[in-house]
Amino acid sequence: MWLYQRMLQYPVKVSGPNPALAKNIITQYGGPDGELSASLRYLTQRYSMPLKETKGLLTDIGTEESEPYGCQFL
Amino acid sequence: MSKQKEALLREIQELQFTTVELQLFLDTHPDDQRALADYVEYSKKLQELIAQYSKMYGPLIGYGVTSEELDKGYRWIDSWPWEDLGGKR
């Protein structure tokens, strides 16, 4: 399950529509090298980490990478 | 969104940034007492402000994680903070 926070990591004020920028941003979010695939890679790879320090680090980085979606996996 | 609400939310965002960075550092430096003390201090401050915000403006997290707002009834669909910052949708 995941929890979402009803807030953004950083305040954003959209001043108007900008399709070109929107395309860039959505690629950064959900594209092949975007935040979503990165966060899921971290959260999957954490299970094969031999050291507790790196297991903890990958768990927290994977969680942090999913912040653009306003969620923390639980 | 009122100036007061926006300022409180901004302070929460700053503390969340701080605690995330400290937590990542502590993953690989679990014995660093200074970082641990900072983490505890900022975490407590963050929890206070989240409770204060929830009480005044409604929940920041649902599913029973924050309960301060519940005496005010069902308010979590009334406002989404990222739609309230004065920008266009």
Backbone of each chain as nested JSON, in Angstrom:
{
  "chains": [
    {"id": "A", "residues": [
      {"number": 1, "name": "MET", "atoms": {"N": [0.845, -1.185, 0.0], "CA": [0.0, 0.0, 0.0], "C": [0.881, 1.236, 0.0]}},
      {"number": 2, "name": "TRP", "atoms": {"N": [0.327, 2.356, -0.368], "CA": [1.1, 3.587, -0.25], "C": [0.26, 4.669, 0.382]}},
      {"number": 3, "name": "LEU", "atoms": {"N": [0.955, 5.607, 1.033], "CA": [0.33, 6.78, 1.604], "C": [0.673, 7.968, 0.73]}},
      {"number": 4, "name": "TYR", "atoms": {"N": [-0.283, 8.839, 0.477], "CA": [0.088, 10.073, -0.208], "C": [-0.018, 11.232, 0.757]}},
      {"number": 5, "name": "GLN", "atoms": {"N": [0.833, 12.207, 0.533], "CA": [0.76, 13.415, 1.319], "C": [0.018, 14.462, 0.52]}},
      {"number": 6, "name": "ARG", "atoms": {"N": [-0.852, 15.185, 1.189], "CA": [-1.667, 16.189, 0.506], "C": [-0.893, 17.5, 0.384]}},
      {"number": 7, "name": "MET", "atoms": {"N": [0.317, 17.384, -0.118], "CA": [1.152, 18.569, -0.292], "C": [2.254, 18.236, -1.291]}},
      {"number": 8, "name": "LEU", "atoms": {"N": [2.901, 19.279, -1.808], "CA": [4.026, 19.077, -2.707], "C": [5.323, 19.183, -1.933]}},
      {"number": 9, "name": "GLN", "atoms": {"N": [6.401, 18.599, -2.526], "CA": [7.705, 18.681, -1.885], "C": [8.215, 20.12, -1.917]}},
      {"number": 10, "name": "TYR", "atoms": {"N": [7.82, 20.841, -2.95], "CA": [8.262, 22.215, -3.137], "C": [7.089, 22.997, -3.721]}},
      {"number": 11, "name": "PRO", "atoms": {"N": [6.869, 24.248, -3.263], "CA": [5.695, 24.977, -3.774], "C": [5.788, 25.258, -5.274]}},
      {"number": 12, "name": "VAL", "atoms": {"N": [4.724, 24.966, -6.011], "CA": [4.69, 25.195, -7.45], "C": [3.468, 26.026, -7.791]}},
      {"number": 13, "name": "LYS", "atoms": {"N": [3.691, 27.122, -8.529], "CA": [2.57, 27.918, -9.013], "C": [2.593, 27.895, -10.536]}},
      {"number": 14, "name": "VAL", "atoms": {"N": [1.571, 27.274, -11.134], "CA": [1.505, 27.182, -12.591], "C": [0.908, 28.475, -13.131]}},
      {"number": 15, "name": "SER", "atoms": {"N": [1.667, 29.174, -14.014], "CA": [1.188, 30.469, -14.487], "C": [0.382, 30.347, -15.773]}},
      {"number": 16, "name": "GLY", "atoms": {"N": [0.462, 29.186, -16.461], "CA": [-0.32, 29.02, -17.678], "C": [0.05, 27.726, -18.374]}},
      {"number": 17, "name": "PRO", "atoms": {"N": [-0.726, 27.319, -19.404], "CA": [-0.429, 26.074, -20.11], "C": [0.86, 26.167, -20.93]}},
      {"number": 18, "name": "ASN", "atoms": {"N": [1.635, 25.079, -20.962], "CA": [2.876, 25.051, -21.731], "C": [3.127, 23.599, -22.162]}},
      {"number": 19, "name": "PRO", "atoms": {"N": [2.505, 23.193, -23.308], "CA": [2.558, 21.781, -23.722], "C": [3.976, 21.248, -23.909]}},
      {"number": 20, "name": "ALA", "atoms": {"N": [4.892, 22.074, -24.418], "CA": [6.265, 21.605, -24.658], "C": [6.945, 21.26, -23.328]}},
      {"number": 21, "name": "LEU", "atoms": {"N": [6.783, 22.155, -22.346], "CA": [7.36, 21.9, -21.028], "C": [6.672, 20.71, -20.368]}},
      {"number": 22, "name": "ALA", "atoms": {"N": [5.348, 20.622, -20.545], "CA": [4.582, 19.516, -19.951], "C": [5.101, 18.173, -20.458]}},
      {"number": 23, "name": "LYS", "atoms": {"N": [5.426, 18.123, -21.784], "CA": [5.936, 16.884, -22.366], "C": [7.269, 16.49, -21.73]}},
      {"number": 24, "name": "ASN", "atoms": {"N": [8.135, 17.495, -21.518], "CA": [9.408, 17.247, -20.838], "C": [9.202, 16.717, -19.424]}},
      {"number": 25, "name": "ILE", "atoms": {"N": [8.311, 17.37, -18.706], "CA": [8.105, 17.008, -17.294], "C": [7.532, 15.599, -17.178]}},
      {"number": 26, "name": "ILE", "atoms": {"N": [6.555, 15.262, -18.03], "CA": [5.93, 13.939, -17.929], "C": [6.935, 12.845, -18.309]}},
      {"number": 27, "name": "THR", "atoms": {"N": [7.883, 13.182, -19.21], "CA": [8.945, 12.226, -19.548], "C": [9.863, 12.009, -18.349]}},
      {"number": 28, "name": "GLN", "atoms": {"N": [10.17, 13.09, -17.645], "CA": [10.995, 12.968, -16.435], "C": [10.279, 12.165, -15.358]}},
      {"number": 29, "name": "TYR", "atoms": {"N": [8.958, 12.284, -15.309], "CA": [8.178, 11.529, -14.326], "C": [8.088, 10.055, -14.702]}},
      {"number": 30, "name": "GLY", "atoms": {"N": [7.526, 9.797, -15.891], "CA": [7.138, 8.43, -16.226], "C": [7.91, 7.794, -17.358]}},
      {"number": 31, "name": "GLY", "atoms": {"N": [8.864, 8.52, -17.955], "CA": [9.626, 7.989, -19.075], "C": [10.588, 6.892, -18.65]}},
      {"number": 32, "name": "PRO", "atoms": {"N": [11.305, 6.3, -19.637], "CA": [12.188, 5.168, -19.352], "C": [13.276, 5.472, -18.316]}},
      {"number": 33, "name": "ASP", "atoms": {"N": [13.746, 6.719, -18.289], "CA": [14.741, 7.095, -17.284], "C": [14.15, 8.061, -16.258]}},
      {"number": 34, "name": "GLY", "atoms": {"N": [12.845, 7.976, -16.084], "CA": [12.154, 8.916, -15.201], "C": [12.155, 8.485, -13.745]}},
      {"number": 35, "name": "GLU", "atoms": {"N": [11.535, 9.317, -12.936], "CA": [11.505, 9.108, -11.487], "C": [10.794, 7.809, -11.107]}},
      {"number": 36, "name": "LEU", "atoms": {"N": [9.704, 7.498, -11.822], "CA": [8.919, 6.325, -11.44], "C": [9.719, 5.035, -11.614]}},
      {"number": 37, "name": "SER", "atoms": {"N": [10.358, 4.884, -12.795], "CA": [11.122, 3.649, -13.014], "C": [12.339, 3.615, -12.092]}},
      {"number": 38, "name": "ALA", "atoms": {"N": [12.944, 4.79, -11.835], "CA": [14.094, 4.826, -10.924], "C": [13.686, 4.382, -9.526]}},
      {"number": 39, "name": "SER", "atoms": {"N": [12.567, 4.902, -9.038], "CA": [12.156, 4.564, -7.672], "C": [11.848, 3.077, -7.554]}},
      {"number": 40, "name": "LEU", "atoms": {"N": [11.203, 2.507, -8.581], "CA": [10.869, 1.091, -8.515], "C": [12.122, 0.219, -8.623]}},
      {"number": 41, "name": "ARG", "atoms": {"N": [13.123, 0.683, -9.397], "CA": [14.398, -0.048, -9.472], "C": [15.083, -0.069, -8.109]}},
      {"number": 42, "name": "TYR", "atoms": {"N": [15.16, 1.097, -7.462], "CA": [15.77, 1.151, -6.117], "C": [15.04, 0.224, -5.159]}},
      {"number": 43, "name": "LEU", "atoms": {"N": [13.697, 0.289, -5.192], "CA": [12.916, -0.469, -4.208], "C": [12.963, -1.977, -4.484]}},
      {"number": 44, "name": "THR", "atoms": {"N": [13.243, -2.357, -5.736], "CA": [13.386, -3.778, -6.052], "C": [14.788, -4.271, -5.692]}},
      {"number": 45, "name": "GLN", "atoms": {"N": [15.794, -3.44, -6.022], "CA": [17.182, -3.847, -5.785], "C": [17.526, -3.911, -4.3]}},
      {"number": 46, "name": "ARG", "atoms": {"N": [16.793, -3.19, -3.465], "CA": [17.079, -3.197, -2.017], "C": [17.057, -4.616, -1.444]}},
      {"number": 47, "name": "TYR", "atoms": {"N": [16.236, -5.5, -2.072], "CA": [16.087, -6.843, -1.515], "C": [17.33, -7.705, -1.702]}},
      {"number": 48, "name": "SER", "atoms": {"N": [18.169, -7.331, -2.681], "CA": [19.374, -8.142, -2.893], "C": [20.621, -7.48, -2.308]}},
      {"number": 49, "name": "MET", "atoms": {"N": [20.455, -6.422, -1.519], "CA": [21.627, -5.783, -0.922], "C": [22.111, -6.573, 0.296]}},
      {"number": 50, "name": "PRO", "atoms": {"N": [23.412, -6.884, 0.345], "CA": [23.933, -7.711, 1.437], "C": [24.133, -6.955, 2.754]}},
      {"number": 51, "name": "LEU", "atoms": {"N": [24.322, -5.619, 2.687], "CA": [24.617, -4.853, 3.907], "C": [23.396, -4.064, 4.355]}},
      {"number": 52, "name": "LYS", "atoms": {"N": [23.217, -3.955, 5.679], "CA": [22.036, -3.244, 6.163], "C": [22.078, -1.751, 5.822]}},
      {"number": 53, "name": "GLU", "atoms": {"N": [23.315, -1.191, 5.756], "CA": [23.431, 0.223, 5.41], "C": [22.904, 0.495, 3.999]}},
      {"number": 54, "name": "THR", "atoms": {"N": [23.297, -0.367, 3.041], "CA": [22.883, -0.127, 1.66], "C": [21.422, -0.518, 1.454]}},
      {"number": 55, "name": "LYS", "atoms": {"N": [20.96, -1.527, 2.201], "CA": [19.541, -1.884, 2.137], "C": [18.679, -0.689, 2.578]}},
      {"number": 56, "name": "GLY", "atoms": {"N": [19.105, -0.06, 3.682], "CA": [18.389, 1.114, 4.194], "C": [18.456, 2.279, 3.218]}},
      {"number": 57, "name": "LEU", "atoms": {"N": [19.649, 2.472, 2.644], "CA": [19.833, 3.596, 1.727], "C": [18.948, 3.443, 0.486]}},
      {"number": 58, "name": "LEU", "atoms": {"N": [18.937, 2.244, -0.125], "CA": [18.131, 2.032, -1.328], "C": [16.634, 2.168, -1.015]}},
      {"number": 59, "name": "THR", "atoms": {"N": [16.226, 1.688, 0.169], "CA": [14.817, 1.835, 0.557], "C": [14.438, 3.307, 0.643]}},
      {"number": 60, "name": "ASP", "atoms": {"N": [15.306, 4.098, 1.27], "CA": [14.981, 5.511, 1.471], "C": [15.108, 6.319, 0.183]}},
      {"number": 61, "name": "ILE", "atoms": {"N": [16.095, 5.977, -0.663], "CA": [16.217, 6.689, -1.937], "C": [15.023, 6.35, -2.828]}},
      {"number": 62, "name": "GLY", "atoms": {"N": [14.637, 5.07, -2.853], "CA": [13.476, 4.663, -3.65], "C": [12.204, 5.361, -3.193]}},
      {"number": 63, "name": "THR", "atoms": {"N": [12.079, 5.529, -1.883], "CA": [10.933, 6.255, -1.338], "C": [10.99, 7.717, -1.737]}},
      {"number": 64, "name": "GLU", "atoms": {"N": [12.173, 8.295, -1.614], "CA": [12.341, 9.708, -1.93], "C": [12.109, 9.965, -3.419]}},
      {"number": 65, "name": "GLU", "atoms": {"N": [12.536, 9.035, -4.284], "CA": [12.339, 9.197, -5.72], "C": [10.861, 9.172, -6.092]}},
      {"number": 66, "name": "SER", "atoms": {"N": [10.039, 8.554, -5.229], "CA": [8.61, 8.503, -5.544], "C": [7.878, 9.733, -5.015]}},
      {"number": 67, "name": "GLU", "atoms": {"N": [8.615, 10.654, -4.394], "CA": [8.02, 11.885, -3.864], "C": [7.326, 12.749, -4.924]}},
      {"number": 68, "name": "PRO", "atoms": {"N": [7.846, 12.798, -6.177], "CA": [7.133, 13.617, -7.166], "C": [5.676, 13.194, -7.323]}},
      {"number": 69, "name": "TYR", "atoms": {"N": [5.354, 11.964, -6.968], "CA": [3.975, 11.512, -7.048], "C": [3.218, 11.808, -5.767]}},
      {"number": 70, "name": "GLY", "atoms": {"N": [3.909, 12.437, -4.813], "CA": [3.255, 12.79, -3.555], "C": [3.003, 11.585, -2.688]}},
      {"number": 71, "name": "CYS", "atoms": {"N": [3.733, 10.488, -2.953], "CA": [3.417, 9.297, -2.166], "C": [4.663, 8.722, -1.5]}},
      {"number": 72, "name": "GLN", "atoms": {"N": [4.433, 8.036, -0.406], "CA": [5.472, 7.25, 0.231], "C": [4.956, 5.829, 0.326]}},
      {"number": 73, "name": "PHE", "atoms": {"N": [5.682, 4.902, -0.245], "CA": [5.232, 3.51, -0.197], "C": [5.266, 2.993, 1.233]}},
      {"number": 74, "name": "LEU", "atoms": {"N": [4.326, 2.153, 1.565], "CA": [4.221, 1.658, 2.936], "C": [4.172, 0.142, 2.916]}}
    ]},
    {"id": "B", "residues": [
      {"number": 1, "name": "MET", "atoms": {"N": [-5.251, 30.377, -0.97], "CA": [-4.602, 29.921, 0.264], "C": [-4.086, 31.135, 1.037]}},
      {"number": 2, "name": "SER", "atoms": {"N": [-4.406, 31.186, 2.321], "CA": [-3.991, 32.339, 3.122], "C": [-2.473, 32.346, 3.296]}},
      {"number": 3, "name": "LYS", "atoms": {"N": [-1.955, 33.553, 3.548], "CA": [-0.501, 33.706, 3.742], "C": [-0.02, 32.838, 4.908]}},
      {"number": 4, "name": "GLN", "atoms": {"N": [-0.848, 32.789, 5.958], "CA": [-0.49, 32.037, 7.158], "C": [-0.402, 30.533, 6.849]}},
      {"number": 5, "name": "LYS", "atoms": {"N": [-1.399, 30.036, 6.086], "CA": [-1.437, 28.619, 5.722], "C": [-0.249, 28.265, 4.825]}},
      {"number": 6, "name": "GLU", "atoms": {"N": [0.026, 29.158, 3.862], "CA": [1.131, 28.928, 2.931], "C": [2.471, 28.923, 3.67]}},
      {"number": 7, "name": "ALA", "atoms": {"N": [2.623, 29.823, 4.649], "CA": [3.875, 29.907, 5.404], "C": [4.094, 28.651, 6.251]}},
      {"number": 8, "name": "LEU", "atoms": {"N": [3.012, 28.163, 6.853], "CA": [3.112, 26.954, 7.673], "C": [3.457, 25.746, 6.805]}},
      {"number": 9, "name": "LEU", "atoms": {"N": [2.815, 25.663, 5.633], "CA": [3.094, 24.562, 4.708], "C": [4.551, 24.618, 4.235]}},
      {"number": 10, "name": "ARG", "atoms": {"N": [5.037, 25.835, 3.968], "CA": [6.418, 26.012, 3.515], "C": [7.407, 25.542, 4.586]}},
      {"number": 11, "name": "GLU", "atoms": {"N": [7.084, 25.866, 5.846], "CA": [7.952, 25.453, 6.948], "C": [7.987, 23.92, 7.061]}},
      {"number": 12, "name": "ILE", "atoms": {"N": [6.819, 23.287, 6.844], "CA": [6.748, 21.819, 6.857], "C": [7.58, 21.242, 5.713]}},
      {"number": 13, "name": "GLN", "atoms": {"N": [7.485, 21.869, 4.526], "CA": [8.277, 21.409, 3.372], "C": [9.771, 21.499, 3.664]}},
      {"number": 14, "name": "GLU", "atoms": {"N": [10.188, 22.582, 4.309], "CA": [11.611, 22.748, 4.624], "C": [12.086, 21.686, 5.611]}},
      {"number": 15, "name": "LEU", "atoms": {"N": [11.245, 21.413, 6.627], "CA": [11.62, 20.413, 7.62], "C": [11.629, 19.007, 7.014]}},
      {"number": 16, "name": "GLN", "atoms": {"N": [10.697, 18.74, 6.08], "CA": [10.693, 17.43, 5.418], "C": [11.959, 17.245, 4.591]}},
      {"number": 17, "name": "PHE", "atoms": {"N": [12.361, 18.308, 3.887], "CA": [13.601, 18.243, 3.114], "C": [14.781, 17.921, 4.036]}},
      {"number": 18, "name": "THR", "atoms": {"N": [14.839, 18.623, 5.171], "CA": [15.931, 18.433, 6.126], "C": [15.959, 17.01, 6.675]}},
      {"number": 19, "name": "THR", "atoms": {"N": [14.783, 16.5, 7.077], "CA": [14.757, 15.172, 7.691], "C": [15.036, 14.066, 6.673]}},
      {"number": 20, "name": "VAL", "atoms": {"N": [14.598, 14.259, 5.413], "CA": [14.91, 13.265, 4.376], "C": [16.42, 13.184, 4.174]}},
      {"number": 21, "name": "GLU", "atoms": {"N": [17.066, 14.355, 4.055], "CA": [18.517, 14.375, 3.837], "C": [19.262, 13.741, 5.015]}},
      {"number": 22, "name": "LEU", "atoms": {"N": [18.809, 14.063, 6.246], "CA": [19.462, 13.495, 7.422], "C": [19.268, 11.979, 7.491]}},
      {"number": 23, "name": "GLN", "atoms": {"N": [18.067, 11.523, 7.11], "CA": [17.805, 10.08, 7.153], "C": [18.7, 9.339, 6.16]}},
      {"number": 24, "name": "LEU", "atoms": {"N": [18.862, 9.912, 4.944], "CA": [19.742, 9.293, 3.944], "C": [21.181, 9.235, 4.472]}},
      {"number": 25, "name": "PHE", "atoms": {"N": [21.636, 10.327, 5.102], "CA": [22.99, 10.362, 5.655], "C": [23.159, 9.303, 6.749]}},
      {"number": 26, "name": "LEU", "atoms": {"N": [22.125, 9.195, 7.609], "CA": [22.224, 8.264, 8.74], "C": [22.19, 6.8, 8.295]}},
      {"number": 27, "name": "ASP", "atoms": {"N": [21.62, 6.532, 7.098], "CA": [21.636, 5.157, 6.585], "C": [23.062, 4.616, 6.512]}},
      {"number": 28, "name": "THR", "atoms": {"N": [23.98, 5.484, 6.079], "CA": [25.363, 5.03, 5.913], "C": [26.276, 5.522, 7.028]}},
      {"number": 29, "name": "HIS", "atoms": {"N": [25.765, 6.387, 7.929], "CA": [26.546, 6.87, 9.08], "C": [25.714, 6.733, 10.359]}},
      {"number": 30, "name": "PRO", "atoms": {"N": [25.306, 5.478, 10.689], "CA": [24.373, 5.303, 11.811], "C": [24.951, 5.692, 13.171]}},
      {"number": 31, "name": "ASP", "atoms": {"N": [26.272, 5.845, 13.262], "CA": [26.884, 6.17, 14.553], "C": [27.205, 7.656, 14.711]}},
      {"number": 32, "name": "ASP", "atoms": {"N": [26.804, 8.463, 13.736], "CA": [27.09, 9.896, 13.818], "C": [26.11, 10.558, 14.787]}},
      {"number": 33, "name": "GLN", "atoms": {"N": [26.598, 10.85, 15.996], "CA": [25.708, 11.36, 17.048], "C": [25.161, 12.744, 16.744]}},
      {"number": 34, "name": "ARG", "atoms": {"N": [25.975, 13.577, 16.078], "CA": [25.517, 14.937, 15.764], "C": [24.357, 14.896, 14.774]}},
      {"number": 35, "name": "ALA", "atoms": {"N": [24.512, 14.042, 13.734], "CA": [23.442, 13.922, 12.732], "C": [22.188, 13.328, 13.362]}},
      {"number": 36, "name": "LEU", "atoms": {"N": [22.379, 12.359, 14.259], "CA": [21.248, 11.724, 14.923], "C": [20.491, 12.732, 15.791]}},
      {"number": 37, "name": "ALA", "atoms": {"N": [21.253, 13.583, 16.521], "CA": [20.625, 14.601, 17.362], "C": [19.831, 15.594, 16.511]}},
      {"number": 38, "name": "ASP", "atoms": {"N": [20.418, 15.99, 15.366], "CA": [19.702, 16.895, 14.446], "C": [18.43, 16.234, 13.935]}},
      {"number": 39, "name": "TYR", "atoms": {"N": [18.548, 14.949, 13.57], "CA": [17.399, 14.228, 13.026], "C": [16.245, 14.182, 14.03]}},
      {"number": 40, "name": "VAL", "atoms": {"N": [16.589, 13.895, 15.288], "CA": [15.564, 13.828, 16.341], "C": [14.921, 15.197, 16.546]}},
      {"number": 41, "name": "GLU", "atoms": {"N": [15.78, 16.232, 16.612], "CA": [15.264, 17.584, 16.845], "C": [14.312, 18.032, 15.727]}},
      {"number": 42, "name": "TYR", "atoms": {"N": [14.757, 17.875, 14.467], "CA": [13.927, 18.347, 13.346], "C": [12.696, 17.465, 13.155]}},
      {"number": 43, "name": "SER", "atoms": {"N": [12.806, 16.164, 13.465], "CA": [11.649, 15.273, 13.347], "C": [10.553, 15.69, 14.325]}},
      {"number": 44, "name": "LYS", "atoms": {"N": [10.962, 16.014, 15.562], "CA": [9.973, 16.434, 16.565], "C": [9.293, 17.72, 16.141]}},
      {"number": 45, "name": "LYS", "atoms": {"N": [10.085, 18.669, 15.647], "CA": [9.536, 19.945, 15.181], "C": [8.553, 19.698, 14.027]}},
      {"number": 46, "name": "LEU", "atoms": {"N": [8.951, 18.798, 13.106], "CA": [8.104, 18.484, 11.953], "C": [6.773, 17.885, 12.4]}},
      {"number": 47, "name": "GLN", "atoms": {"N": [6.837, 16.947, 13.352], "CA": [5.6, 16.323, 13.834], "C": [4.678, 17.339, 14.497]}},
      {"number": 48, "name": "GLU", "atoms": {"N": [5.273, 18.291, 15.247], "CA": [4.469, 19.352, 15.871], "C": [3.746, 20.181, 14.823]}},
      {"number": 49, "name": "LEU", "atoms": {"N": [4.495, 20.571, 13.77], "CA": [3.898, 21.443, 12.757], "C": [2.84, 20.704, 11.933]}},
      {"number": 50, "name": "ILE", "atoms": {"N": [3.063, 19.397, 11.648], "CA": [2.068, 18.625, 10.912], "C": [0.779, 18.515, 11.74]}},
      {"number": 51, "name": "ALA", "atoms": {"N": [0.933, 18.301, 13.057], "CA": [-0.247, 18.231, 13.93], "C": [-0.98, 19.567, 13.949]}},
      {"number": 52, "name": "GLN", "atoms": {"N": [-0.186, 20.659, 14.018], "CA": [-0.777, 21.994, 14.03], "C": [-1.52, 22.287, 12.722]}},
      {"number": 53, "name": "TYR", "atoms": {"N": [-0.877, 21.963, 11.6], "CA": [-1.496, 22.196, 10.288], "C": [-2.769, 21.375, 10.149]}},
      {"number": 54, "name": "SER", "atoms": {"N": [-2.703, 20.09, 10.54], "CA": [-3.856, 19.204, 10.4], "C": [-5.047, 19.724, 11.211]}},
      {"number": 55, "name": "LYS", "atoms": {"N": [-4.726, 20.227, 12.387], "CA": [-5.779, 20.746, 13.261], "C": [-6.451, 21.971, 12.642]}},
      {"number": 56, "name": "MET", "atoms": {"N": [-5.636, 22.815, 12.006], "CA": [-6.169, 24.072, 11.468], "C": [-6.805, 23.907, 10.09]}},
      {"number": 57, "name": "TYR", "atoms": {"N": [-6.186, 23.092, 9.214], "CA": [-6.591, 23.103, 7.803], "C": [-7.014, 21.748, 7.251]}},
      {"number": 58, "name": "GLY", "atoms": {"N": [-6.976, 20.698, 8.063], "CA": [-7.333, 19.375, 7.551], "C": [-6.115, 18.496, 7.394]}},
      {"number": 59, "name": "PRO", "atoms": {"N": [-6.335, 17.222, 7.096], "CA": [-5.242, 16.249, 7.122], "C": [-4.224, 16.437, 5.997]}},
      {"number": 60, "name": "LEU", "atoms": {"N": [-2.943, 16.201, 6.313], "CA": [-1.904, 16.159, 5.281], "C": [-1.708, 14.735, 4.789]}},
      {"number": 61, "name": "ILE", "atoms": {"N": [-2.016, 13.766, 5.643], "CA": [-1.929, 12.353, 5.29], "C": [-3.211, 11.683, 5.773]}},
      {"number": 62, "name": "GLY", "atoms": {"N": [-3.77, 10.801, 4.954], "CA": [-5.014, 10.144, 5.337], "C": [-4.776, 8.791, 5.978]}},
      {"number": 63, "name": "TYR", "atoms": {"N": [-5.747, 7.926, 5.871], "CA": [-5.643, 6.531, 6.316], "C": [-5.264, 6.402, 7.789]}},
      {"number": 64, "name": "GLY", "atoms": {"N": [-5.727, 7.366, 8.622], "CA": [-5.521, 7.237, 10.056], "C": [-4.162, 7.679, 10.556]}},
      {"number": 65, "name": "VAL", "atoms": {"N": [-3.318, 8.224, 9.658], "CA": [-1.976, 8.616, 10.096], "C": [-2.01, 9.904, 10.915]}},
      {"number": 66, "name": "THR", "atoms": {"N": [-2.793, 10.887, 10.448], "CA": [-2.997, 12.073, 11.273], "C": [-4.46, 12.112, 11.69]}},
      {"number": 67, "name": "SER", "atoms": {"N": [-4.714, 12.332, 12.962], "CA": [-6.084, 12.239, 13.467], "C": [-6.581, 13.56, 14.049]}},
      {"number": 68, "name": "GLU", "atoms": {"N": [-5.695, 14.591, 14.072], "CA": [-6.049, 15.836, 14.749], "C": [-7.283, 16.51, 14.142]}},
      {"number": 69, "name": "GLU", "atoms": {"N": [-7.543, 16.216, 12.864], "CA": [-8.607, 16.916, 12.152], "C": [-9.971, 16.283, 12.341]}},
      {"number": 70, "name": "LEU", "atoms": {"N": [-10.04, 15.086, 12.927], "CA": [-11.253, 14.289, 12.825], "C": [-12.445, 14.896, 13.558]}},
      {"number": 71, "name": "ASP", "atoms": {"N": [-12.178, 15.701, 14.615], "CA": [-13.307, 16.308, 15.309], "C": [-14.003, 17.365, 14.455]}},
      {"number": 72, "name": "LYS", "atoms": {"N": [-13.35, 17.775, 13.36], "CA": [-13.964, 18.771, 12.481], "C": [-14.789, 18.103, 11.375]}},
      {"number": 73, "name": "GLY", "atoms": {"N": [-14.762, 16.776, 11.301], "CA": [-15.555, 16.079, 10.306], "C": [-14.806, 15.827, 9.004]}},
      {"number": 74, "name": "TYR", "atoms": {"N": [-15.567, 15.497, 7.97], "CA": [-15.007, 15.065, 6.695], "C": [-14.586, 16.267, 5.865]}},
      {"number": 75, "name": "ARG", "atoms": {"N": [-13.277, 16.604, 5.892], "CA": [-12.851, 17.829, 5.211], "C": [-11.802, 17.581, 4.138]}},
      {"number": 76, "name": "TRP", "atoms": {"N": [-11.41, 16.298, 3.952], "CA": [-10.23, 16.124, 3.096], "C": [-10.495, 16.255, 1.608]}},
      {"number": 77, "name": "ILE", "atoms": {"N": [-11.765, 16.324, 1.192], "CA": [-11.988, 16.574, -0.234], "C": [-12.164, 18.055, -0.531]}},
      {"number": 78, "name": "ASP", "atoms": {"N": [-12.205, 18.875, 0.513], "CA": [-12.488, 20.293, 0.3], "C": [-11.361, 21.022, -0.403]}},
      {"number": 79, "name": "SER", "atoms": {"N": [-10.126, 20.661, -0.082], "CA": [-9.04, 21.447, -0.635], "C": [-7.813, 20.576, -0.863]}},
      {"number": 80, "name": "TRP", "atoms": {"N": [-7.217, 20.74, -2.03], "CA": [-5.952, 20.08, -2.336], "C": [-4.892, 21.171, -2.346]}},
      {"number": 81, "name": "PRO", "atoms": {"N": [-3.948, 21.106, -1.41], "CA": [-3.016, 22.221, -1.249], "C": [-2.312, 22.638, -2.545]}},
      {"number": 82, "name": "TRP", "atoms": {"N": [-2.029, 21.697, -3.46], "CA": [-1.315, 22.101, -4.672], "C": [-2.233, 22.797, -5.667]}},
      {"number": 83, "name": "GLU", "atoms": {"N": [-3.539, 22.791, -5.401], "CA": [-4.443, 23.558, -6.261], "C": [-4.784, 24.907, -5.645]}},
      {"number": 84, "name": "ASP", "atoms": {"N": [-4.275, 25.141, -4.451], "CA": [-4.673, 26.335, -3.705], "C": [-3.599, 27.415, -3.685]}},
      {"number": 85, "name": "LEU", "atoms": {"N": [-2.542, 27.258, -4.481], "CA": [-1.417, 28.186, -4.375], "C": [-1.576, 29.422, -5.256]}},
      {"number": 86, "name": "GLY", "atoms": {"N": [-2.713, 29.545, -5.924], "CA": [-2.953, 30.746, -6.703], "C": [-2.591, 30.603, -8.17]}},
      {"number": 87, "name": "GLY", "atoms": {"N": [-2.091, 29.43, -8.576], "CA": [-1.779, 29.213, -9.985], "C": [-3.027, 28.833, -10.781]}},
      {"number": 88, "name": "LYS", "atoms": {"N": [-2.887, 28.794, -12.092], "CA": [-4.0, 28.361, -12.931], "C": [-3.983, 26.848, -13.051]}},
      {"number": 89, "name": "ARG", "atoms": {"N": [-5.165, 26.261, -13.284], "CA": [-5.217, 24.814, -13.451], "C": [-5.309, 24.458, -14.915]}}
    ]}
  ]
}
